[in-house]
């Protein structure tokens, strides 16, 4: 039986996934371009490899969250990306509308990702029987 909590978990998971996919694919790949994203990461002192890892993490993590496949693991794996973004924006203050963006949005997003990982994927998950159980979590009851 699907409960209201299952639907709530699904809303949280899917909205986190859409935001991650939008940041990774639409913003970084289609808007700034891969080269532009890599250049930005290098300009702020990160190795270029981090740009590729973040783009991959946001795109793959977003798809995993949207579909519910390994959603708890994806939510957990998004947290380092989000905390890295928060550190980058920390000097700008807490309001994300400030010049350069603030730190509160990525910190909130990290907290919501942790909540999603703890709550579980909820309703509307894609079941792929050939995949093993999610690595970090006991099977749902």
mmCIF file of the C-alpha atoms, coordinates in Angstrom:
data_MODEL
# 
_entry.id   MODEL 
# 
loop_
_atom_site.group_PDB 
_atom_site.id 
_atom_site.type_symbol 
_atom_site.label_atom_id 
_atom_site.label_alt_id 
_atom_site.label_comp_id 
_atom_site.label_asym_id 
_atom_site.label_entity_id 
_atom_site.label_seq_id 
_atom_site.pdbx_PDB_ins_code 
_atom_site.Cartn_x 
_atom_site.Cartn_y 
_atom_site.Cartn_z 
_atom_site.occupancy 
_atom_site.B_iso_or_equiv 
_atom_site.pdbx_formal_charge 
_atom_site.auth_seq_id 
_atom_site.auth_comp_id 
_atom_site.auth_asym_id 
_atom_site.auth_atom_id 
_atom_site.pdbx_PDB_model_num 
ATOM 1   C CA . UNK A 1 1   ? 0.000  0.000  0.000   1.00 0.00 ? 1   UNK A CA 1 
ATOM 2   C CA . UNK A 1 2   ? 1.395  3.399  -1.010  1.00 0.00 ? 2   UNK A CA 1 
ATOM 3   C CA . UNK A 1 3   ? 1.101  6.054  1.697   1.00 0.00 ? 3   UNK A CA 1 
ATOM 4   C CA . UNK A 1 4   ? 1.133  9.836  1.665   1.00 0.00 ? 4   UNK A CA 1 
ATOM 5   C CA . UNK A 1 5   ? 4.696  9.622  3.009   1.00 0.00 ? 5   UNK A CA 1 
ATOM 6   C CA . UNK A 1 6   ? 5.672  7.557  -0.060  1.00 0.00 ? 6   UNK A CA 1 
ATOM 7   C CA . UNK A 1 7   ? 4.250  10.251 -2.309  1.00 0.00 ? 7   UNK A CA 1 
ATOM 8   C CA . UNK A 1 8   ? 6.030  12.958 -0.308  1.00 0.00 ? 8   UNK A CA 1 
ATOM 9   C CA . UNK A 1 9   ? 9.344  11.094 -0.585  1.00 0.00 ? 9   UNK A CA 1 
ATOM 10  C CA . UNK A 1 10  ? 8.792  10.784 -4.337  1.00 0.00 ? 10  UNK A CA 1 
ATOM 11  C CA . UNK A 1 11  ? 8.116  14.530 -4.691  1.00 0.00 ? 11  UNK A CA 1 
ATOM 12  C CA . UNK A 1 12  ? 11.332 15.296 -2.787  1.00 0.00 ? 12  UNK A CA 1 
ATOM 13  C CA . UNK A 1 13  ? 13.388 12.755 -4.763  1.00 0.00 ? 13  UNK A CA 1 
ATOM 14  C CA . UNK A 1 14  ? 12.073 13.775 -8.189  1.00 0.00 ? 14  UNK A CA 1 
ATOM 15  C CA . UNK A 1 15  ? 12.455 17.507 -7.554  1.00 0.00 ? 15  UNK A CA 1 
ATOM 16  C CA . UNK A 1 16  ? 16.037 16.963 -6.360  1.00 0.00 ? 16  UNK A CA 1 
ATOM 17  C CA . UNK A 1 17  ? 16.678 14.935 -9.499  1.00 0.00 ? 17  UNK A CA 1 
ATOM 18  C CA . UNK A 1 18  ? 15.214 17.548 -11.836 1.00 0.00 ? 18  UNK A CA 1 
ATOM 19  C CA . UNK A 1 19  ? 17.319 20.272 -10.188 1.00 0.00 ? 19  UNK A CA 1 
ATOM 20  C CA . UNK A 1 20  ? 20.491 18.167 -10.431 1.00 0.00 ? 20  UNK A CA 1 
ATOM 21  C CA . UNK A 1 21  ? 19.837 17.279 -14.061 1.00 0.00 ? 21  UNK A CA 1 
ATOM 22  C CA . UNK A 1 22  ? 19.110 20.925 -14.876 1.00 0.00 ? 22  UNK A CA 1 
ATOM 23  C CA . UNK A 1 23  ? 22.363 22.056 -13.272 1.00 0.00 ? 23  UNK A CA 1 
ATOM 24  C CA . UNK A 1 24  ? 24.476 19.347 -14.873 1.00 0.00 ? 24  UNK A CA 1 
ATOM 25  C CA . UNK A 1 25  ? 22.982 19.120 -18.341 1.00 0.00 ? 25  UNK A CA 1 
ATOM 26  C CA . UNK A 1 26  ? 21.163 22.370 -19.086 1.00 0.00 ? 26  UNK A CA 1 
ATOM 27  C CA . UNK A 1 27  ? 23.418 24.815 -17.215 1.00 0.00 ? 27  UNK A CA 1 
ATOM 28  C CA . UNK A 1 28  ? 26.860 23.235 -17.395 1.00 0.00 ? 28  UNK A CA 1 
ATOM 29  C CA . UNK A 1 29  ? 26.738 21.300 -20.688 1.00 0.00 ? 29  UNK A CA 1 
ATOM 30  C CA . UNK A 1 30  ? 24.243 23.201 -22.866 1.00 0.00 ? 30  UNK A CA 1 
ATOM 31  C CA . UNK A 1 31  ? 24.575 26.766 -21.505 1.00 0.00 ? 31  UNK A CA 1 
ATOM 32  C CA . UNK A 1 32  ? 28.235 27.131 -20.473 1.00 0.00 ? 32  UNK A CA 1 
ATOM 33  C CA . UNK A 1 33  ? 29.491 24.194 -22.531 1.00 0.00 ? 33  UNK A CA 1 
ATOM 34  C CA . UNK A 1 34  ? 31.860 21.529 -21.318 1.00 0.00 ? 34  UNK A CA 1 
ATOM 35  C CA . UNK A 1 35  ? 34.905 23.669 -22.135 1.00 0.00 ? 35  UNK A CA 1 
ATOM 36  C CA . UNK A 1 36  ? 33.372 26.689 -20.404 1.00 0.00 ? 36  UNK A CA 1 
ATOM 37  C CA . UNK A 1 37  ? 32.544 24.658 -17.298 1.00 0.00 ? 37  UNK A CA 1 
ATOM 38  C CA . UNK A 1 38  ? 36.045 23.186 -17.198 1.00 0.00 ? 38  UNK A CA 1 
ATOM 39  C CA . UNK A 1 39  ? 37.500 26.672 -17.642 1.00 0.00 ? 39  UNK A CA 1 
ATOM 40  C CA . UNK A 1 40  ? 35.386 28.014 -14.788 1.00 0.00 ? 40  UNK A CA 1 
ATOM 41  C CA . UNK A 1 41  ? 36.472 25.229 -12.445 1.00 0.00 ? 41  UNK A CA 1 
ATOM 42  C CA . UNK A 1 42  ? 40.106 25.891 -13.328 1.00 0.00 ? 42  UNK A CA 1 
ATOM 43  C CA . UNK A 1 43  ? 39.621 29.646 -12.809 1.00 0.00 ? 43  UNK A CA 1 
ATOM 44  C CA . UNK A 1 44  ? 38.491 29.068 -9.225  1.00 0.00 ? 44  UNK A CA 1 
ATOM 45  C CA . UNK A 1 45  ? 41.390 26.740 -8.468  1.00 0.00 ? 45  UNK A CA 1 
ATOM 46  C CA . UNK A 1 46  ? 39.821 23.312 -8.955  1.00 0.00 ? 46  UNK A CA 1 
ATOM 47  C CA . UNK A 1 47  ? 41.432 20.717 -11.206 1.00 0.00 ? 47  UNK A CA 1 
ATOM 48  C CA . UNK A 1 48  ? 39.665 20.248 -14.543 1.00 0.00 ? 48  UNK A CA 1 
ATOM 49  C CA . UNK A 1 49  ? 38.849 16.667 -13.527 1.00 0.00 ? 49  UNK A CA 1 
ATOM 50  C CA . UNK A 1 50  ? 36.461 18.056 -10.891 1.00 0.00 ? 50  UNK A CA 1 
ATOM 51  C CA . UNK A 1 51  ? 34.383 19.761 -13.595 1.00 0.00 ? 51  UNK A CA 1 
ATOM 52  C CA . UNK A 1 52  ? 33.915 16.457 -15.410 1.00 0.00 ? 52  UNK A CA 1 
ATOM 53  C CA . UNK A 1 53  ? 33.105 14.641 -12.154 1.00 0.00 ? 53  UNK A CA 1 
ATOM 54  C CA . UNK A 1 54  ? 30.555 17.276 -11.159 1.00 0.00 ? 54  UNK A CA 1 
ATOM 55  C CA . UNK A 1 55  ? 28.882 17.262 -14.576 1.00 0.00 ? 55  UNK A CA 1 
ATOM 56  C CA . UNK A 1 56  ? 28.736 13.469 -14.572 1.00 0.00 ? 56  UNK A CA 1 
ATOM 57  C CA . UNK A 1 57  ? 27.541 13.404 -10.946 1.00 0.00 ? 57  UNK A CA 1 
ATOM 58  C CA . UNK A 1 58  ? 24.773 15.914 -11.537 1.00 0.00 ? 58  UNK A CA 1 
ATOM 59  C CA . UNK A 1 59  ? 23.561 14.263 -14.745 1.00 0.00 ? 59  UNK A CA 1 
ATOM 60  C CA . UNK A 1 60  ? 23.788 10.645 -13.563 1.00 0.00 ? 60  UNK A CA 1 
ATOM 61  C CA . UNK A 1 61  ? 22.609 11.541 -10.057 1.00 0.00 ? 61  UNK A CA 1 
ATOM 62  C CA . UNK A 1 62  ? 19.698 13.529 -11.456 1.00 0.00 ? 62  UNK A CA 1 
ATOM 63  C CA . UNK A 1 63  ? 18.608 10.630 -13.653 1.00 0.00 ? 63  UNK A CA 1 
ATOM 64  C CA . UNK A 1 64  ? 18.950 8.175  -10.760 1.00 0.00 ? 64  UNK A CA 1 
ATOM 65  C CA . UNK A 1 65  ? 16.854 10.389 -8.513  1.00 0.00 ? 65  UNK A CA 1 
ATOM 66  C CA . UNK A 1 66  ? 14.173 10.988 -11.143 1.00 0.00 ? 66  UNK A CA 1 
ATOM 67  C CA . UNK A 1 67  ? 13.832 7.287  -11.915 1.00 0.00 ? 67  UNK A CA 1 
ATOM 68  C CA . UNK A 1 68  ? 14.348 6.077  -8.355  1.00 0.00 ? 68  UNK A CA 1 
ATOM 69  C CA . UNK A 1 69  ? 17.142 3.690  -9.400  1.00 0.00 ? 69  UNK A CA 1 
ATOM 70  C CA . UNK A 1 70  ? 19.721 3.690  -6.584  1.00 0.00 ? 70  UNK A CA 1 
ATOM 71  C CA . UNK A 1 71  ? 18.084 6.920  -5.443  1.00 0.00 ? 71  UNK A CA 1 
ATOM 72  C CA . UNK A 1 72  ? 19.362 6.795  -1.873  1.00 0.00 ? 72  UNK A CA 1 
ATOM 73  C CA . UNK A 1 73  ? 22.943 6.312  -3.030  1.00 0.00 ? 73  UNK A CA 1 
ATOM 74  C CA . UNK A 1 74  ? 22.570 9.054  -5.631  1.00 0.00 ? 74  UNK A CA 1 
ATOM 75  C CA . UNK A 1 75  ? 21.224 11.448 -3.003  1.00 0.00 ? 75  UNK A CA 1 
ATOM 76  C CA . UNK A 1 76  ? 24.206 10.720 -0.750  1.00 0.00 ? 76  UNK A CA 1 
ATOM 77  C CA . UNK A 1 77  ? 26.691 11.077 -3.581  1.00 0.00 ? 77  UNK A CA 1 
ATOM 78  C CA . UNK A 1 78  ? 25.268 14.501 -4.456  1.00 0.00 ? 78  UNK A CA 1 
ATOM 79  C CA . UNK A 1 79  ? 26.204 15.876 -1.022  1.00 0.00 ? 79  UNK A CA 1 
ATOM 80  C CA . UNK A 1 80  ? 29.966 16.392 -1.682  1.00 0.00 ? 80  UNK A CA 1 
ATOM 81  C CA . UNK A 1 81  ? 29.136 18.207 -4.934  1.00 0.00 ? 81  UNK A CA 1 
ATOM 82  C CA . UNK A 1 82  ? 26.697 20.457 -3.101  1.00 0.00 ? 82  UNK A CA 1 
ATOM 83  C CA . UNK A 1 83  ? 29.043 21.158 -0.200  1.00 0.00 ? 83  UNK A CA 1 
ATOM 84  C CA . UNK A 1 84  ? 31.764 22.023 -2.715  1.00 0.00 ? 84  UNK A CA 1 
ATOM 85  C CA . UNK A 1 85  ? 29.361 24.504 -4.311  1.00 0.00 ? 85  UNK A CA 1 
ATOM 86  C CA . UNK A 1 86  ? 28.526 25.928 -0.874  1.00 0.00 ? 86  UNK A CA 1 
ATOM 87  C CA . UNK A 1 87  ? 32.211 26.440 -0.117  1.00 0.00 ? 87  UNK A CA 1 
ATOM 88  C CA . UNK A 1 88  ? 32.664 28.225 -3.435  1.00 0.00 ? 88  UNK A CA 1 
ATOM 89  C CA . UNK A 1 89  ? 29.765 30.583 -2.621  1.00 0.00 ? 89  UNK A CA 1 
ATOM 90  C CA . UNK A 1 90  ? 30.531 31.035 1.116   1.00 0.00 ? 90  UNK A CA 1 
ATOM 91  C CA . UNK A 1 91  ? 32.333 34.359 0.720   1.00 0.00 ? 91  UNK A CA 1 
ATOM 92  C CA . UNK A 1 92  ? 29.303 35.818 -1.073  1.00 0.00 ? 92  UNK A CA 1 
ATOM 93  C CA . UNK A 1 93  ? 27.057 35.610 1.984   1.00 0.00 ? 93  UNK A CA 1 
ATOM 94  C CA . UNK A 1 94  ? 24.029 33.489 2.584   1.00 0.00 ? 94  UNK A CA 1 
ATOM 95  C CA . UNK A 1 95  ? 21.533 34.958 0.098   1.00 0.00 ? 95  UNK A CA 1 
ATOM 96  C CA . UNK A 1 96  ? 21.800 33.137 -3.214  1.00 0.00 ? 96  UNK A CA 1 
ATOM 97  C CA . UNK A 1 97  ? 20.521 36.232 -5.052  1.00 0.00 ? 97  UNK A CA 1 
ATOM 98  C CA . UNK A 1 98  ? 23.646 38.118 -3.911  1.00 0.00 ? 98  UNK A CA 1 
ATOM 99  C CA . UNK A 1 99  ? 26.318 38.844 -6.490  1.00 0.00 ? 99  UNK A CA 1 
ATOM 100 C CA . UNK A 1 100 ? 28.040 35.536 -7.200  1.00 0.00 ? 100 UNK A CA 1 
ATOM 101 C CA . UNK A 1 101 ? 25.330 33.611 -5.346  1.00 0.00 ? 101 UNK A CA 1 
ATOM 102 C CA . UNK A 1 102 ? 25.245 32.712 -1.660  1.00 0.00 ? 102 UNK A CA 1 
ATOM 103 C CA . UNK A 1 103 ? 25.734 29.488 0.216   1.00 0.00 ? 103 UNK A CA 1 
ATOM 104 C CA . UNK A 1 104 ? 22.225 28.786 1.520   1.00 0.00 ? 104 UNK A CA 1 
ATOM 105 C CA . UNK A 1 105 ? 20.846 27.127 -1.635  1.00 0.00 ? 105 UNK A CA 1 
ATOM 106 C CA . UNK A 1 106 ? 23.538 24.456 -1.982  1.00 0.00 ? 106 UNK A CA 1 
ATOM 107 C CA . UNK A 1 107 ? 23.490 23.832 1.788   1.00 0.00 ? 107 UNK A CA 1 
ATOM 108 C CA . UNK A 1 108 ? 19.706 23.451 1.747   1.00 0.00 ? 108 UNK A CA 1 
ATOM 109 C CA . UNK A 1 109 ? 19.996 21.183 -1.289  1.00 0.00 ? 109 UNK A CA 1 
ATOM 110 C CA . UNK A 1 110 ? 22.598 19.047 0.550   1.00 0.00 ? 110 UNK A CA 1 
ATOM 111 C CA . UNK A 1 111 ? 20.290 18.787 3.579   1.00 0.00 ? 111 UNK A CA 1 
ATOM 112 C CA . UNK A 1 112 ? 17.352 17.833 1.349   1.00 0.00 ? 112 UNK A CA 1 
ATOM 113 C CA . UNK A 1 113 ? 19.535 15.200 -0.334  1.00 0.00 ? 113 UNK A CA 1 
ATOM 114 C CA . UNK A 1 114 ? 20.448 13.750 3.056   1.00 0.00 ? 114 UNK A CA 1 
ATOM 115 C CA . UNK A 1 115 ? 16.764 13.709 4.021   1.00 0.00 ? 115 UNK A CA 1 
ATOM 116 C CA . UNK A 1 116 ? 15.911 11.920 0.769   1.00 0.00 ? 116 UNK A CA 1 
ATOM 117 C CA . UNK A 1 117 ? 18.612 9.326  1.388   1.00 0.00 ? 117 UNK A CA 1 
ATOM 118 C CA . UNK A 1 118 ? 17.306 8.706  4.906   1.00 0.00 ? 118 UNK A CA 1 
ATOM 119 C CA . UNK A 1 119 ? 13.624 8.632  3.941   1.00 0.00 ? 119 UNK A CA 1 
ATOM 120 C CA . UNK A 1 120 ? 14.016 6.435  0.899   1.00 0.00 ? 120 UNK A CA 1 
ATOM 121 C CA . UNK A 1 121 ? 12.796 6.757  -2.663  1.00 0.00 ? 121 UNK A CA 1 
ATOM 122 C CA . UNK A 1 122 ? 9.065  6.594  -2.017  1.00 0.00 ? 122 UNK A CA 1 
ATOM 123 C CA . UNK A 1 123 ? 6.557  5.951  -4.790  1.00 0.00 ? 123 UNK A CA 1 
ATOM 124 C CA . UNK A 1 124 ? 7.032  5.862  -8.550  1.00 0.00 ? 124 UNK A CA 1 
ATOM 125 C CA . UNK A 1 125 ? 10.416 4.152  -8.702  1.00 0.00 ? 125 UNK A CA 1 
ATOM 126 C CA . UNK A 1 126 ? 11.678 2.253  -11.699 1.00 0.00 ? 126 UNK A CA 1 
ATOM 127 C CA . UNK A 1 127 ? 12.272 -1.394 -10.776 1.00 0.00 ? 127 UNK A CA 1 
ATOM 128 C CA . UNK A 1 128 ? 15.153 -3.044 -12.633 1.00 0.00 ? 128 UNK A CA 1 
ATOM 129 C CA . UNK A 1 129 ? 15.307 -6.697 -11.520 1.00 0.00 ? 129 UNK A CA 1 
ATOM 130 C CA . UNK A 1 130 ? 18.780 -7.271 -12.975 1.00 0.00 ? 130 UNK A CA 1 
ATOM 131 C CA . UNK A 1 131 ? 20.357 -4.696 -10.630 1.00 0.00 ? 131 UNK A CA 1 
ATOM 132 C CA . UNK A 1 132 ? 21.540 -5.792 -7.191  1.00 0.00 ? 132 UNK A CA 1 
ATOM 133 C CA . UNK A 1 133 ? 20.157 -4.161 -4.067  1.00 0.00 ? 133 UNK A CA 1 
ATOM 134 C CA . UNK A 1 134 ? 21.241 -0.615 -3.364  1.00 0.00 ? 134 UNK A CA 1 
ATOM 135 C CA . UNK A 1 135 ? 24.730 -0.821 -1.874  1.00 0.00 ? 135 UNK A CA 1 
ATOM 136 C CA . UNK A 1 136 ? 24.455 1.413  1.208   1.00 0.00 ? 136 UNK A CA 1 
ATOM 137 C CA . UNK A 1 137 ? 21.006 0.542  2.447   1.00 0.00 ? 137 UNK A CA 1 
ATOM 138 C CA . UNK A 1 138 ? 19.005 -2.415 3.655   1.00 0.00 ? 138 UNK A CA 1 
ATOM 139 C CA . UNK A 1 139 ? 16.076 -3.322 1.405   1.00 0.00 ? 139 UNK A CA 1 
ATOM 140 C CA . UNK A 1 140 ? 12.894 -1.370 2.054   1.00 0.00 ? 140 UNK A CA 1 
ATOM 141 C CA . UNK A 1 141 ? 10.241 -3.117 4.122   1.00 0.00 ? 141 UNK A CA 1 
# 
